[in-house]
Amino acid sequence: MNRAARVFHRLAPRTLRGRLSLVALTTAALLMTILTVVFNAVMDRHLQHQADDELRNRAAAVATTIDTSGPRVRVLETVNDRLLDTNVWIYAGSHLLEEPPSASGALTQAADRLAAQHRHACTTVQAHGHPPARLCSHPLRGRHASAAVVTALDLSPYRSSADTLLLGSLVLDAVMLGCTYALTRLSVGRALRPVGTMTDQATQWSATGSDERFGTEEHPVELARLGASLDQLLDRIRTVLRHEQQLTGELSHELRTPLTRIIMELDWWRTRPRGDAETRATHEVIADAAQSMRTICDTLLNEARENALNPATTPGATDVVPVLGRLLDGLPTPDAVKIVVEAEAPALEAGVAPALLERIVSPLLANAARYARSRVTVSARRVAGTVRIEVVDDGPGVPETFVGELFQPGRRADSGDGHDGAGLGLPLARRLARAVGGEVSYVPGHAPGAKFTVSLPAG
C-alpha cells in the first residue's frame, strides 16, 4: 500500500453512516459542479446574446441616419445625433466617415476589421487598460454606394452580472452540500438505528440463551432478512449452549458415583491404620474408580463429537453379557434385593462400543437397584436384528402423572426421596441410544414396579 492509500485509509470514516454520508456528499458535489459549470456557461452565452441584441438595435437606429441612395454615402443630422454617435463607427465602403471621439486605437482597429468583412459580424475586444467591449457590424447597401455601421458596448456590467451569478451559484452549492451531508447523516442514522437495536438485542439474547426472536413481521424487507439471519444464529447459539449445559450435567451425573467410591474408600482408610493388603485393596478400588471416570469422560466427549460430525455413526461391537456382569458387580445393591440376569445366549453382540453400552444401561440398573423391594431382573436377547435388554424391578414404579416427563433432563418424580440424583440418567441413556440408532423406552402398565427396554443395533 502506497503512502497516498495509507493516508486515505486513515482519513476515511470508520462508521457506515460516515462512509455513506461521504459518498452522498461526493456524488452531490460532482453533480453540482457539472450543473454549475453548465449553468454559468449558459448564462454567459445568454448575456452575450443580450449584448449583441443591444448592439444590433443601436446599429439599426444609426442606420436610419445614413443615406446610401445617391452615389455617395451621406450621414444625416438628427436631434439625437450625439446619443447615436456614442461608440459608433460609420464607414463608406472601407473608408471611415465617423468615429467616437474617445475611442481607443484597439477598438477602432477592431471596427475597421469588422467593416471590411461587409457582413453582419460581432467580436469581443480586451484592450490593455480598458474594460472589455463587444463590437458588432451592420452593413448597408444602396444602388450606388455601400456603408457599414459598427457599434460597441462596454461588457463590464454583463461581466459583473456573470460574476455575481457565479458567486451566487457557488454559495448555493456550498449550502446544498452542507444540507445534503447533514440530511444524509440524519437519514442514514435513523435508518441504521433499528440495526443497532437489533444488534444489542441479539447480543443480550445470545448471552442468556433467550427464546426471544425478531421474526419477520412489521419489518422492512432488508430488516426482515437480517432478523431471520439473526434468529437462525440465535437458534444455533441456544442449541450450542443447551448441548454444553447438557454435557456438563451428564458428566456431573455420571462422575458422581466413582467420585463417591473414591471418597468413601479414602474415608474408610483414614478411620484407622490399615495393613499393606488393605491399603493395596483401597488403591485398587480408587484406581478402578479413576479409570471409570476417565472412561466416562472419554465416552461422553467422543459421543458428543461424533454425534456432531456424523449422527449416524455406529462404532464397534460389544458382547452384551460380560458388560452386564461387570456393571452388576460394581452396582451398590441393598442386601434385600436380588439381581437375576437372563441371557438368551452367551455370545450376544450389540453394535455399539463397550463404554457406550455401559453408559446406556448403567442408569437403568442403578434406578432399578435403588427402588426395587426384593428383585431386579435383567434380560438380554436378540429380536428382529436388534439386541433388546430389559430391566425390571418390583418397586413402587413410575407415577402415571410423571410418565410424560420421565425422559426430560432435570425432572424427578420425587425430589425428597433421599436420592441426590439430578434427573439426567434416563435422558442421557435415551440420547446415547438414539445416537447409535437405538432406543430406550419405558413400558407402561407393568406391575408391580417398573420396566425399561433398551433396543440397540445387533453387532
C-alpha positions, 0 to 999 in steps of 0.5 A: 500500500502506497503512502497516498492509500495509507493516508486515505485509509486513515482519513476515511470514516470508520462508521457506515453512516460516515462512509455513506454520508461521504459518498452522498456528499461526493456524488452531490458535489460532482453533480453540482459542479457539472450543473454549475459549470453548465449553468454559468456557461449558459448564462454567459452565452445568454448575456452575450446574446443580450449584448449583441441584441443591444448592439444590433438595435443601436446599429439599426437606429444609426442606420436610419441616419445614413443615406446610401441612395445617391452615389455617395454615402451621406450621414444625416443630422438628427436631434439625437445625433450625439446619443447615436454617435456614442461608440459608433463607427460609420464607414463608406465602403472601407473608408471611415466617415465617423468615429467616437471621439474617445475611442481607443486605437484597439477598438477602432482597429477592431471596427475597421476589421469588422467593416471590411468583412461587409457582413453582419459580424460581432467580436469581443475586444480586451484592450490593455487598460480598458474594460472589455467591449463587444463590437458588432457590424451592420452593413448597408447597401444602396444602388450606388454606394455601400456603408457599414455601421459598427457599434460597441458596448462596454461588457463590464456590467454583463461581466459583473452580472456573470460574476455575481451569478457565479458567486451566487451559484457557488454559495448555493452549492456550498449550502446544498452540500452542507444540507445534503451531508447533514440530511444524509447523516440524519437519514442514514442514522435513523435508518441504521438505528433499528440495526443497532437495536437489533444488534444489542438485542441479539447480543443480550439474547445470545448471552442468556440463551433467550427464546426471544426472536425478531421474526419477520413481521412489521419489518422492512424487507432488508430488516426482515432478512437480517432478523431471520439471519439473526434468529437462525444464529440465535437458534444455533447459539441456544442449541450450542449452549443447551448441548454444553449445559447438557454435557456438563450435567451428564458428566456431573451425573455420571462422575458422581458415583466413582467420585463417591467410591473414591471418597468413601474408600479414602474415608474408610482408610483414614478411620484407622491404620490399615495393613499393606493388603488393605491399603493395596485393596483401597488403591485398587478400588480408587484406581478402578474408580479413576479409570471409570471416570476417565472412561466416562469422560472419554465416552461422553466427549467422543459421543458428543463429537461424533454425534456432531460430525456424523449422527449416524455413526455406529462404532464397534461391537460389544458382547452384551453379557460380560458388560452386564456382569461387570456393571452388576458387580460394581452396582451398590445393591441393598442386601434385600434385593436380588439381581437375576440376569437372563441371557438368551445366549452367551455370545450376544453382540450389540453394535455399539462400543463397550463404554457406550453400552455401559453408559446406556444401561448403567442408569437403568440398573442403578434406578432399578437397584435403588427402588426395587423391594426384593428383585431386579431382573435383567434380560438380554436377547436378540429380536428382529436384528436388534439386541433388546435388554430389559430391566425390571424391578418390583418397586413402587414404579413410575407415577402415571402423572410423571410418565410424560416427563420421565425422559426430560433432563432435570425432572424427578418424580420425587425430589425428597426421596433421599436420592441426590440424583439430578434427573439426567440418567434416563435422558442421557441413556435415551440420547446415547441410544438414539445416537447409535440408532437405538432406543430406550423406552419405558413400558407402561402398565407393568406391575408391580414396579417398573420396566425399561427396554433398551433396543440397540443395533445387533453387532 
